[in-house]
């Protein structure tokens, strides 16, 4: 099937929860799904920015159905409160794990729960959120979880042995580990759902997507959502041959969420790796490694102090 990201299958009656949806990739994921007729829930840390994003979607998509839920994925208490609110929804057709730290701190920092901050934000909070809202996903036929991976998994590899980076912190290693962990989780979640009899086309499917090289200066300007400076526009336009805007960067995530031909365990990204139309791609070997996945899963449960309900 030829996929046209500008003409999506109708999503009326469906509900999608997008973490970190007040800006960047998350915002455009939400806008594109709303334009297809879905109800979108913006799960965001900053309530004012969430409302600004919701207002922007309503202004750009006539008749858009949008709501917001407070969520700081780096704070497990906030994750639990958000999950309680999300479980009140009649259904969740898609849970899109988008929120994250894109520019890691230069020095190691920890979350309020004591976990390395980049790991806590990009991965661990999403692991916890998925576990908590799984009942809503399971009562929604054909629901999907889409984890947002990264191109960095092809540039830096890690067996994820030192999740907390206590033996030595490097900002890009922290980012790479968090995104590798996210991809490992996405593929392992689908395997476990199938093994538990909760996966497949009529159950919950887990897919992974990456946005290529998507940058602000090539992204449409939207007040309160994306307002890059002239300097950023100029610098980013010099990279236009190998980059794209975050509106296009959202396409692989949206395809993973709504393509009727997509299946659990699929991996989507831009056709030309850094940019282009969304296509099926081959994940890295580490992302699919069952031993890495088993170790990551058990340590994630230990960090949360609770088993994943599968």
PEQUIPE-V998412 format. One record per residue. N is the residue number from 1. RES is the residue in one letter. PHI is phi in degrees with one decimal (none if undefined). Layout:
# PEQUIPE-V998412
n: [N N]
res: [RES RES]
phi: [PHI PHI]
This chain:
# PEQUIPE-V998412
n: [1 2 3 4 5 6 7 8 9 10 11 12 13 14 15 16 17 18 19 20 21 22 23 24 25 26 27 28 29 30 31 32 33 34 35 36 37 38 39 40 41 42 43 44 45 46 47 48 49 50 51 52 53 54 55 56 57 58 59 60 61 62 63 64 65 66 67 68 69 70 71 72 73 74 75 76 77 78 79 80 81 82 83 84 85 86 87 88 89 90 91 92 93 94 95 96 97 98 99 100 101 102 103 104 105 106 107 108 109 110 111 112 113 114 115 116 117 118 119 120 121 122 123 124 125 126 127 128 129 130 131 132 133 134 135 136 137 138 139 140 141 142 143 144 145 146 147 148 149 150 151 152 153 154 155 156 157 158 159 160 161 162 163 164 165 166 167 168 169 170 171 172 173 174 175 176 177 178 179 180 181 182 183 184 185 186 187 188 189 190 191 192 193 194 195 196 197 198 199 200 201 202 203 204 205 206 207 208 209 210 211 212 213 214 215 216 217 218 219 220 221 222 223 224 225 226 227 228 229 230 231 232 233 234 235 236 237 238 239 240 241 242 243 244 245 246 247 248 249 250 251 252 253 254 255 256 257 258 259 260 261 262 263 264 265 266 267 268 269 270 271 272 273 274 275 276 277 278 279 280 281 282 283 284 285 286 287 288 289 290 291 292 293 294 295 296 297 298 299 300 301 302 303 304 305 306 307 308 309 310]
res: [X X X X X X X X X X X X X X X X X X X X X X X X X X X X X X X X X X X X X X X X X X X X X X X X X X X X X X X X X X X X X X X X X X X X X X X X X X X X X X X X X X X X X X X X X X X X X X X X X X X X X X X X X X X X X X X X X X X X X X X X X X X X X X X X X X X X X X X X X X X X X X X X X X X X X X X X X X X X X X X X X X X X X X X X X X X X X X X X X X X X X X X X X X X X X X X X X X X X X X X X X X X X X X X X X X X X X X X X X X X X X X X X X X X X X X X X X X X X X X X X X X X X X X X X X X X X X X X X X X X X X X X X X X X X X X X X X X X X X X X X X X X X X X X X X X X X X X X X X X X X X X X X X X X X X X]
phi: [none -80.6 -99.4 -113.4 -67.3 -94.2 -142.0 -82.6 -59.6 -58.1 -119.7 -57.8 87.2 -102.4 -124.1 -123.2 -104.2 -122.1 -80.6 62.4 -93.0 -84.7 -159.2 57.6 -57.7 -62.5 -61.6 -70.4 -60.3 -64.0 -63.0 -66.2 -69.0 -63.6 -65.2 -85.8 104.3 -77.9 -86.2 -113.0 -109.9 -89.9 -99.3 -134.5 -74.5 -100.8 -60.7 -65.9 -68.9 -62.9 -66.1 -62.8 -65.7 -60.8 -64.6 -64.0 -63.0 -62.9 -73.7 -97.9 -124.4 -56.6 76.9 -60.3 -109.1 -137.5 -139.8 -129.9 -138.3 -66.1 -156.1 -113.6 -66.9 -84.3 -121.3 -65.9 -66.8 -65.3 -60.1 -64.5 -64.8 -63.7 -62.2 -59.2 -67.6 -69.1 -67.8 -78.0 -66.5 -60.2 -157.2 -132.5 -81.3 -150.0 -113.3 -109.0 -91.4 -106.7 -56.8 178.9 -86.5 -92.7 -113.8 -64.1 -65.8 -68.2 -119.7 -59.4 -126.3 -121.9 -77.4 -62.0 -93.8 90.4 -96.9 -51.0 -62.1 -68.1 -61.0 -61.5 -78.4 -80.4 -126.6 -62.4 -63.0 -72.6 -58.4 -66.4 -62.6 -61.5 -60.1 -74.7 -96.9 -53.7 -57.5 -69.0 -65.4 -70.8 -88.7 -110.7 -58.3 73.2 -71.8 -136.8 -111.5 -118.1 -95.6 -94.0 -86.7 -156.8 -60.2 -63.3 -65.6 -90.0 -100.3 -130.3 -116.6 -159.4 -81.3 63.4 -82.0 -119.6 -59.7 -86.2 52.7 -76.8 -88.4 159.7 -101.6 -135.8 -59.6 -79.2 -65.5 -61.1 -65.4 -60.1 -59.3 -64.2 -79.2 -62.7 -59.7 -61.9 -68.2 -56.9 -60.3 -59.3 -74.0 -67.1 -59.3 -65.0 -61.6 -71.1 -61.4 -63.3 -64.2 -86.9 74.8 -109.4 -104.4 83.5 -58.9 -95.2 -106.6 -99.6 -114.2 -116.7 -127.3 -129.8 -138.8 -132.9 -93.1 69.3 -107.6 -112.9 -129.9 -64.0 -68.5 -102.8 -99.3 -55.2 -77.6 -136.1 -57.0 81.2 -124.8 -142.1 -132.9 -67.5 -70.9 -61.1 -63.4 -64.2 -56.9 -63.6 -63.3 -71.9 -67.9 -69.7 -103.7 -60.7 -65.4 -125.6 -137.8 -152.2 -75.5 -73.0 -64.5 -74.2 -63.0 -78.2 -57.7 -60.8 -64.4 -64.5 -62.2 -60.0 -79.0 -127.9 -62.0 -63.8 -91.7 -71.0 -134.4 -54.4 91.7 -72.7 -132.3 -114.2 -160.6 -63.0 -54.9 -99.6 72.5 -96.3 -156.7 117.1 -64.2 -74.9 -137.4 -66.2 -135.1 -96.4 -70.5 -70.0 -61.6 -61.6 -59.8 -103.9 -72.3 -61.5 -68.9 -61.6 -64.3 -61.6 -65.1 -61.4 -60.6 -66.5 -70.4 -64.8 -62.3 -64.3 -65.2 -85.9 70.2 -156.8 -76.8 -74.6 -77.8 -136.4]
